Amino acid sequence: MNRLLPFIILLLLSFTSFSQNADFISVKKKNGVAVKSFYSGSFISLETNNGLFVSGTIRNIADDTLFILWHDIRVMPTQWGSRIADTIATYLTKVKYTDIKRISLNIRRSRLPVLISNAFMIGGAGTILLSGFNSVRDKEPLFSNDNLGKYAVSGAFIGIGYLIKKLLGDGDFNPRKHKIVYVRLNSK
């Protein structure tokens, strides 16, 4: 009986214990595929509809609201003349999930498509500008037959660069491609 009593007490206490809130926020594509989910305890960086940028740890998610703990970190001078990053204050901010304009997804993707598309667009625009500048300097007509071919090829490079950027994208949140969904797992 002496061994059974502590076991019964622990068993009864376990029935009254509470677990972590199971609600979470999920960013999904329009076809329903989840891109990233945010739970209590995970780091989030977002922008609200009124322009407030919030970055911090999610403390709790309840009733369609995120409670985010963010730290005000500033660089402060020390007594020796150097500078050090110091936490000035911590704030608990609540943000309703419908007030979120965009979330930083931090999806690891290759930066090569972005670099290639930028190089194509900058190269094409630079060639158009230099061809026009050379025509003015040499007192030739701006739209001579020699320059029209250069303008067409440069315009094609700008178009290809723009197309690469739009098709491959940068992997960040886009309101036209993604939606933010609140998932309630525990019933009240």
C-alpha positions in Angstrom: 0.0 0.0 0.0 2.9 2.4 0.7 4.1 2.1 -2.9 0.6 2.3 -4.4 -0.3 5.7 -2.7 2.4 7.8 -4.5 1.5 6.2 -7.7 -2.2 7.0 -7.4 -1.3 10.7 -6.4 1.0 11.0 -9.5 -1.7 9.5 -11.7 -4.3 12.0 -10.4 -1.9 14.9 -10.8 -1.2 14.0 -14.4 -4.9 14.3 -15.3 -4.9 17.9 -14.3 -1.6 18.9 -15.9 -1.7 21.2 -19.0 0.2 20.9 -22.2 1.5 23.6 -24.6 -1.1 25.3 -26.8 -1.3 23.4 -30.0 -2.7 26.1 -32.3 -0.4 27.3 -35.0 -0.1 29.6 -38.0 0.6 28.2 -41.4 1.6 29.8 -44.7 0.1 27.9 -47.5 0.2 28.1 -51.3 -3.1 28.8 -53.0 -3.4 25.1 -53.8 -3.3 24.2 -50.1 0.3 23.0 -49.8 1.9 24.2 -46.6 5.1 26.2 -47.1 6.0 26.9 -43.5 4.3 26.7 -40.1 4.9 28.8 -37.0 4.3 27.3 -33.5 4.7 28.6 -30.0 8.4 29.0 -29.4 9.4 29.5 -33.0 11.0 32.8 -34.3 8.9 34.9 -36.6 9.5 38.1 -38.5 6.5 39.9 -40.0 4.9 43.1 -41.2 1.5 44.1 -40.1 -1.1 45.9 -42.3 -0.4 49.2 -40.6 3.4 49.0 -41.4 4.7 47.8 -38.0 7.7 45.3 -38.4 7.8 42.7 -35.6 10.5 40.1 -35.1 10.7 37.9 -32.1 9.7 34.6 -30.5 6.1 33.5 -30.5 5.1 33.1 -26.8 1.6 31.8 -27.4 -1.0 31.4 -30.2 -4.6 31.6 -28.9 -7.9 32.8 -30.4 -6.5 33.9 -33.7 -3.8 36.0 -32.0 0.0 35.7 -31.9 1.7 36.9 -28.7 5.2 37.8 -29.8 8.1 38.6 -27.5 10.5 41.0 -29.2 13.7 42.5 -27.9 14.7 46.1 -28.4 18.4 45.7 -29.1 20.6 48.8 -29.6 24.3 49.5 -29.9 25.4 51.3 -26.8 28.8 53.0 -26.0 30.9 51.5 -23.2 33.0 53.3 -20.7 36.1 52.4 -22.7 34.9 54.1 -25.9 33.9 50.9 -27.8 30.4 49.8 -28.7 28.4 46.8 -27.7 24.9 45.5 -28.6 22.7 45.5 -25.6 19.0 44.6 -24.9 17.3 47.8 -23.8 13.8 46.2 -23.2 11.6 43.3 -24.1 8.0 43.8 -25.3 5.1 41.4 -25.6 3.1 42.3 -28.7 -0.1 40.7 -29.8 -0.9 40.5 -33.5 -4.1 39.1 -34.9 -3.3 36.8 -37.8 -5.6 38.7 -40.1 -3.5 41.8 -39.5 -0.4 40.2 -41.0 0.6 41.7 -44.3 3.7 39.6 -45.0 5.8 37.0 -43.2 9.5 36.4 -43.8 9.7 32.7 -44.8 13.5 32.4 -44.9 13.3 29.5 -47.3 16.8 28.5 -48.5 17.0 28.8 -52.2 19.8 29.4 -54.7 20.5 33.1 -55.4 21.8 32.2 -58.9 18.5 32.9 -60.7 18.2 36.3 -59.0 21.8 37.2 -59.9 21.4 36.0 -63.5 18.1 37.9 -64.0 19.7 41.1 -62.5 22.7 40.8 -64.7 20.6 40.3 -67.8 18.4 43.4 -67.0 21.4 45.6 -66.0 23.4 44.5 -69.0 20.6 45.1 -71.5 19.8 48.6 -70.1 23.5 49.5 -70.0 23.9 48.5 -73.7 20.9 50.6 -74.7 22.3 53.6 -72.8 25.8 53.2 -74.2 24.6 52.7 -77.8 22.5 55.9 -77.4 25.4 57.8 -75.9 27.8 56.7 -78.6 25.3 57.7 -81.3 25.0 61.2 -79.8 28.8 61.5 -79.4 29.5 60.4 -83.0 26.6 62.6 -84.3 24.8 59.6 -85.9 21.1 59.1 -85.9 19.8 57.6 -82.7 17.8 55.0 -84.5 20.1 54.0 -87.3 20.1 50.5 -88.7 23.2 49.6 -86.7 21.6 50.7 -83.4 18.2 49.0 -84.0 19.8 45.6 -83.9 21.6 46.5 -80.6 18.4 47.9 -79.1 16.5 44.7 -80.1 19.1 42.4 -78.6 19.3 44.5 -75.4 15.6 44.7 -75.1 15.5 40.9 -75.4 18.0 40.6 -72.6 16.0 42.8 -70.4 12.8 40.8 -71.2 14.6 37.5 -70.5 16.0 38.8 -67.2 12.5 40.0 -66.1 11.0 36.6 -67.1 13.6 34.7 -65.1 12.9 36.9 -62.1 9.1 36.4 -62.3 9.1 32.7 -63.1 11.7 31.6 -60.5 11.1 34.2 -57.9 13.0 34.8 -54.7 11.0 32.4 -52.5 9.6 35.1 -50.2 6.0 35.6 -49.1 3.8 36.9 -51.9 0.1 37.7 -51.2 -0.9 36.6 -54.6 0.7 33.1 -54.2 0.4 32.5 -50.5 -2.2 32.8 -47.8 -1.9 32.8 -44.0 -4.1 30.3 -42.2 -4.8 29.9 -38.5 -5.1 26.3 -37.5 -7.0 25.6 -34.3 -6.2 22.2 -32.8 -7.7 22.4 -29.4 -11.4 22.9 -28.8 -12.8 25.1 -26.1 
